[in-house]
């Protein structure tokens, strides 16, 4: 949905839906969509004191791109490319001359997403984007899913809630099993070094999110700096690597 921040709302492989989606939040014209794969740009998480220190400007959690009306630049049967318009509101928050594209490609086993960020200025531009995929998981089975990724000491609450950063496994991929869905392989480019793991008490989803780093990393030396006239590409993909056998879960 380009009009809702270029969010990927659904990924279906055969009869298997790989993403959770709260339809009511999708239908609401205001507020964040809970579900799908929101893009978080120019940063993921929250800024300390709500300020981007490089520019002294304020931005809300997860940046402004997820609330923007993106423009479709090309579309085929299995691929769509969208451009982020840098209007006056965007430039007030992020005063850089930049060109940002997200390309979504449907694959036989899932989806590939590429984010191209071009700095058109003669000064360095800080970024720390990420994606926020929601995966379906019954509330009473989230613990067995998240225990594959998160240390046991972070999974002590009941009903289960979680909001923790873990270091992304090296090699650009992590695999985990979703009960009743199957084995999921999450791939991510080398700049995405953190997995943010999040869920709410009683909610039937888990979020395993590839980010550059934890909240406020854009204000630290661990951010990504796009040099003058430079272009950087970030990517992530989701693949159903093995379906759950009928009746096995």
C-alpha positions in Angstrom: 0.0 0.0 0.0 2.0 3.0 -1.2 -0.5 5.4 0.4 0.2 3.9 3.8 4.0 4.2 4.0 4.8 1.7 1.3 3.8 -1.1 3.7 3.7 -4.7 2.6 0.4 -5.9 3.9 0.4 -9.6 2.9 2.7 -12.3 1.8 1.1 -15.6 0.9 3.0 -18.8 -0.2 0.4 -21.3 -1.6 -2.3 -21.3 1.1 0.0 -20.1 3.9 -0.1 -16.4 5.1 3.3 -15.5 6.4 2.2 -12.2 8.0 -0.1 -11.1 10.7 -2.5 -8.2 9.9 -5.0 -6.3 12.1 -7.5 -5.4 9.4 -9.1 -2.7 11.6 -5.8 -0.7 11.8 -5.4 -1.1 8.1 -8.9 0.3 7.5 -8.4 3.3 9.8 -7.0 6.4 8.1 -5.2 7.5 11.2 -2.8 5.7 13.5 -0.2 3.1 12.8 -1.0 -0.1 11.0 -0.5 -3.2 13.2 0.7 -5.9 10.9 2.4 -6.5 7.6 5.9 -5.2 7.1 6.1 -1.4 7.9 9.3 0.3 6.7 11.0 2.4 9.4 12.9 5.4 7.9 15.2 7.3 8.4 15.6 5.3 11.7 13.9 2.5 13.6 13.0 2.9 17.3 13.0 6.1 19.3 15.3 9.1 19.5 16.7 10.2 22.9 14.7 13.3 23.8 12.9 12.9 20.4 15.7 14.8 18.6 18.0 14.0 15.7 21.3 15.4 16.9 22.8 15.9 13.4 20.1 18.5 12.5 18.5 19.4 15.8 15.1 18.4 14.5 12.4 16.4 16.2 10.9 13.1 14.9 8.5 10.6 16.3 9.1 7.0 16.9 10.3 5.1 13.7 10.6 8.2 11.6 8.2 9.7 9.1 8.3 7.4 6.1 5.7 5.0 7.4 3.1 7.8 7.5 3.9 9.1 4.0 2.0 8.6 0.7 4.6 7.0 -1.5 4.6 7.4 -5.3 4.6 4.3 -7.5 7.4 4.6 -10.1 7.1 1.2 -11.7 5.0 -2.0 -11.3 5.0 -5.4 -13.0 3.3 -8.7 -12.1 5.8 -9.5 -9.4 7.5 -6.2 -8.5 6.6 -2.7 -7.4 8.9 0.3 -6.9 7.9 3.3 -4.8 9.5 6.7 -4.2 9.3 8.6 -0.9 8.3 12.2 -1.6 10.3 14.7 0.5 7.6 17.3 1.0 7.8 20.3 3.4 6.8 18.2 6.4 9.5 15.6 5.7 12.1 18.3 5.1 11.2 20.0 8.4 12.0 16.7 10.2 14.9 15.5 8.0 16.4 18.5 6.2 18.4 16.5 3.6 18.2 16.4 -0.2 17.7 12.6 -0.6 16.2 10.2 -3.0 14.6 7.1 -1.3 13.1 4.1 -3.1 11.6 0.9 -1.8 11.3 -2.0 -4.2 9.2 -5.1 -3.3 9.6 -8.3 -5.3 7.4 -11.3 -4.9 9.3 -14.6 -4.8 8.2 -18.2 -5.1 8.8 -18.7 -1.4 8.2 -15.3 0.0 9.3 -11.7 -0.6 12.4 -9.6 -1.1 12.5 -5.9 -0.1 15.2 -3.4 -1.2 15.6 0.1 0.1 17.8 2.5 -1.9 18.9 5.7 -0.1 20.8 8.3 -2.2 22.4 11.4 -0.7 22.2 14.3 -3.2 24.0 16.7 -1.0 27.7 17.5 -0.3 27.5 16.7 3.4 27.1 13.3 5.1 23.6 12.0 5.9 22.9 9.8 8.9 20.4 6.9 8.5 19.5 3.8 10.6 16.5 2.2 8.9 14.8 -1.1 9.6 11.7 -3.1 8.9 9.0 -4.3 11.3 7.6 -7.6 10.1 4.7 -9.1 12.0 4.4 -12.9 12.0 1.3 -14.8 13.0 1.6 -16.8 16.2 -1.1 -17.7 18.7 -0.6 -16.1 22.1 -0.3 -19.4 23.9 2.6 -20.5 21.6 4.7 -17.4 21.3 7.1 -18.5 24.0 8.2 -21.5 22.0 8.7 -19.3 18.9 10.7 -16.5 20.6 12.8 -18.9 22.7 14.6 -19.7 19.4 15.9 -16.1 19.3 15.7 -14.4 22.7 17.5 -15.4 26.0 15.2 -17.2 28.4 15.6 -14.4 31.0 13.8 -12.0 28.7 10.8 -14.3 28.4 9.6 -14.4 32.0 6.4 -12.4 31.9 3.0 -14.0 31.8 1.1 -13.4 29.6 4.1 -13.1 27.4 5.3 -9.6 26.4 8.7 -8.8 24.9 10.6 -5.7 23.8 14.3 -6.6 23.5 17.2 -6.2 21.1 19.4 -9.1 20.2 22.4 -9.2 18.0 21.5 -10.4 14.5 23.3 -13.7 13.7 26.2 -13.3 11.3 25.8 -14.4 7.8 22.8 -12.2 7.1 20.1 -14.8 8.0 18.2 -16.3 10.9 15.7 -19.2 10.8 13.0 -19.8 13.3 9.8 -22.0 13.4 6.4 -20.4 13.6 3.9 -22.9 15.1 1.2 -24.0 12.6 3.1 -22.1 9.8 6.5 -23.7 9.4 10.1 -22.7 9.2 10.8 -19.1 8.3 14.2 -17.8 7.0 14.7 -14.1 7.6 17.5 -12.6 5.5 19.0 -9.1 5.9 21.9 -7.0 4.5 25.1 -6.6 6.5 24.2 -3.1 7.8 21.3 -4.6 9.7 23.0 -5.8 12.9 20.2 -5.9 15.4 17.0 -7.9 15.6 14.3 -6.1 17.6 11.9 -8.7 19.1 8.5 -7.4 20.2 5.1 -8.6 21.1 2.2 -7.5 23.4 0.5 -9.5 26.1 -2.3 -11.6 24.7 -1.5 -10.6 21.1 -1.4 -13.3 18.4 1.8 -12.1 16.7 5.5 -11.8 17.1 7.7 -9.2 15.5 11.3 -10.1 14.6 12.7 -6.9 13.0 16.0 -6.3 11.3 17.3 -2.9 12.3 20.7 -1.1 11.9 20.9 -1.0 15.7 18.8 -0.3 18.8 16.8 2.8 19.4 18.8 6.1 19.0 21.6 4.4 17.1 21.3 7.1 14.4 22.6 9.6 17.1 25.7 7.4 17.7 28.8 6.4 15.9 27.2 3.1 15.0 24.8 4.7 12.6 25.1 4.4 8.8 26.5 7.5 7.1 25.6 8.0 3.5 28.4 10.1 2.0 28.0 13.0 -0.3 26.5 11.9 -3.7 26.6 8.3 -2.4 23.8 5.7 -2.6 23.4 2.9 -0.1 21.1 -0.2 -0.5 19.5 -2.0 2.5 17.6 -5.3 2.0 15.6 -7.9 3.8 13.7 -11.0 2.7 11.3 -13.5 4.2 11.0 -17.1 2.9 8.9 -20.0 4.0 11.6 -22.6 4.0 9.5 -25.5 5.2 5.7 -25.6 5.7 4.2 -27.2 8.8 2.8 -30.6 7.9 -1.0 -30.8 8.3 -1.8 -31.8 11.8 1.9 -31.8 13.0 1.3 -28.7 15.2 
